[in-house]
Structure formats: C-alpha cells, structure tokens
Amino acid sequence: MTFVVTENCIRCKYTDCVDVCPTDCFHEGPNFLVINPETCIDCSLCVAECPADAIFDEKDLPVDQRHFIQLNADLSQIWPVIDSTSNPMPEAEQWVDQPDKLQFLER
C-alpha cells in the first residue's frame, strides 16, 4: 500500500507533509504535490500534517478520488523531489475544500 495525494491539494500545495516524510517521497509540480508509491514506506506521518486533508491511505481513498493513485505514480516519475517546506500557493486558503479542482491541475 501507499499514501496518495488527492484533489484537495490542487491550487493549495501546502508542504507541511514534506517536513515529516522520512523518505523524501513527495514530488512537486506547479500547483500540486504527489507521493511516489515506490519510495513511500506507509508511515502515515504526512496525513496528520496536511492542512487540506488531501492525503489518504490508498485503501481508504474515497471512490471519486481513486484515479489519483495512478496520477501520483505517473507524475512522481517526471516531477522533482521536494524535501523541504515552502509557502503554499498564494490563494490556498480560498481554494482549500473547493470541489472539482482537477481541471486546474498544471502538469
């Protein structure tokens, strides 16, 4: 199993989760973070740190977010590793918990 970053991270990109990750499994895109399933050790430390509640255990993913399993796997192969925190997106507070954000994902 692995942990998966889901839609609520899009246009927010809080990086609190990155600081607690012991394996540097997070990868950063323009407005989204993903977890590399090959380097995630299932420690779950990141879940509690995510202010957007966007990280789930793969087995606990809501049905409408299951496509993020493959999206995390694919994008982690092309985006660079992020190993330290940075500021969230400028309008993160306005975008957190907004539905239907997949259309805004920048690759």
C-alpha positions in Angstrom: 0.0 0.0 0.0 0.9 3.6 -0.3 -0.4 7.0 0.6 -1.9 9.2 -2.1 -2.3 13.0 -2.5 -5.8 13.8 -3.8 -7.7 16.7 -5.4 -7.8 18.9 -2.4 -4.1 19.7 -2.7 -4.6 21.3 -6.2 -4.1 25.0 -6.1 -3.2 24.8 -2.4 0.1 22.9 -2.2 0.7 23.1 1.5 4.1 21.4 2.2 3.8 20.6 5.9 3.7 17.0 4.9 7.1 17.2 3.3 8.9 18.1 6.5 7.8 14.9 8.3 8.5 12.4 5.4 11.5 10.2 6.3 12.0 9.0 2.7 11.5 12.2 0.6 8.7 10.6 -1.4 7.0 13.8 -2.2 7.4 15.4 -5.7 6.4 18.9 -6.6 4.5 20.2 -9.6 3.4 23.8 -10.4 0.3 23.6 -8.2 0.1 20.1 -6.7 2.2 17.6 -4.8 2.3 13.8 -5.3 3.7 10.8 -3.5 6.0 8.4 -5.2 4.5 4.9 -4.4 7.9 3.3 -4.9 9.5 5.3 -2.1 6.6 5.7 0.3 7.1 3.4 3.3 3.5 3.8 4.6 4.4 5.5 7.8 1.4 7.8 7.6 3.2 10.8 9.2 2.1 13.0 6.4 -1.6 12.5 6.8 -1.9 14.4 10.1 0.3 17.2 8.8 -1.8 18.1 5.7 -3.9 21.2 6.5 -6.0 20.4 3.4 -6.8 16.8 4.5 -5.7 15.8 1.0 -3.6 12.7 1.8 -5.2 9.2 2.2 -4.0 5.7 2.6 -4.6 4.0 -0.8 -7.1 1.6 0.8 -9.1 4.4 2.4 -9.4 6.6 -0.7 -12.9 7.9 -1.5 -14.2 6.2 -4.7 -14.2 9.5 -6.6 -10.5 10.0 -5.8 -9.2 6.6 -6.9 -7.8 7.9 -10.1 -5.3 9.8 -8.0 -3.4 6.6 -7.4 -2.3 6.4 -11.0 -1.9 10.2 -11.2 0.5 10.2 -8.2 2.5 7.3 -9.7 2.8 9.0 -13.1 3.6 12.5 -12.0 6.2 11.3 -9.4 8.2 10.0 -12.3 8.5 13.4 -14.0 8.3 16.0 -11.2 11.3 16.7 -8.9 11.5 15.6 -5.3 10.7 18.2 -2.7 12.4 17.7 0.6 11.7 21.0 2.5 8.7 23.1 3.1 7.8 26.2 1.1 5.0 28.6 1.2 1.6 27.4 0.0 0.0 28.8 -3.2 -1.0 32.5 -2.7 -4.7 31.7 -2.7 -4.5 28.4 -0.9 -7.0 29.4 1.8 -9.6 30.3 -0.8 -9.1 27.0 -2.7 -8.9 24.5 0.1 -12.1 22.4 0.2 -13.3 23.6 -3.2 -14.7 20.8 -5.3 -13.8 19.9 -8.9 -10.3 21.2 -8.9 -8.8 18.5 -11.2 -9.4 20.8 -14.2 -6.9 23.2 -12.7 -4.1 20.7 -12.3 -1.0 22.0 -14.0 1.4 19.4 -15.3 
